[in-house]
């Protein structure tokens, strides 16, 4: 029961009112005044109740803490109490072991401060005041930014109330996407900063120092010009890579826009049940290789229902061609397909596909970099966003942005060097 509580011995164990109460004290030993060093004189003990790691029942440690008086009558210290940092922090009410347990529960078990409070039998503030200093210390450790060779960036909304009450709704998150010795990406959140802009990203990169920036070789991002500008300005040695998921999403969105436009042009209203194009909207979002025979028949029937629907079919084929570049097993073949997409889409007579082509031409180097960086992408960043969303829901939202930052850094691996 008391494994890990060094420096004390058990005097008494009692079980009452659903609590396991363990009374402990330190062995007798000469103690010097912390101010002048003169040997102190014992003045008795005081009982200090501490919350420990709960087992089947809640556990209370009653520490019979020694009180001392300085032997030098001229010393300003007068009286003082013994301190045992290995047991509990000064003025703390949770044992060191309980603090470590609470941090582990937050990190690995999707726990909340409210849930830990119930298990420990204390208040929310008591738990957070014990945990927060440790998280602040870990967040200030610059060693957690070492060895970052691939960097991802994305934004998310952390609250949905008036920005005048809680500040900016958007936060920019930086994620370490470096691969380990086996080539596997183990994403971890590095930081969250207020705002969704290239300036917010560039400022964070500048604060990290020259050594960090030079070590970053690949920077993955979504198609947002602000982040791209920050990468070009501050990460001179890094290759910007456009995220594959968002590129394919742009292609799928273009097909949807064509379908809705043709629907309006041919029938004069939005899609309704029974309309040919409305019935295949989900099929148009799927990969051609995943379609069943029944779905292919439905697709063919809808396209042949009106000659104007050919425009939708051509747009779908263009999106499939874009998608096939990422699905090519050989990166050289994938790059060849991607280059053909960049060189031809902007000339397409379908306006939505032509606009997609112009977008890809503007992002040409970042788009094609996927095929020269061993398929670097922002998928790990999206996974971290999923963890953030989960823990925000578990906590029923947050009101303090710094608390939010510390909690998300802990749960998303950012405080682990």
Beta strands, then each sheet from edge to edge (+ up, - down):
strand 1: 9-16
strand 2: 19-25
strand 3: 41-51
strand 4: 58-69
strand 5: 79-81
strand 6: 150-157
strand 7: 170-176
strand 8: 188-194
strand 9: 218-221
strand 10: 239-242
sheet 1: 1+ 2- 4- 3+
sheet 2: 1+ 2- 4- 5+
sheet 3: 8+ 7- 6+ 9+ 10+
end
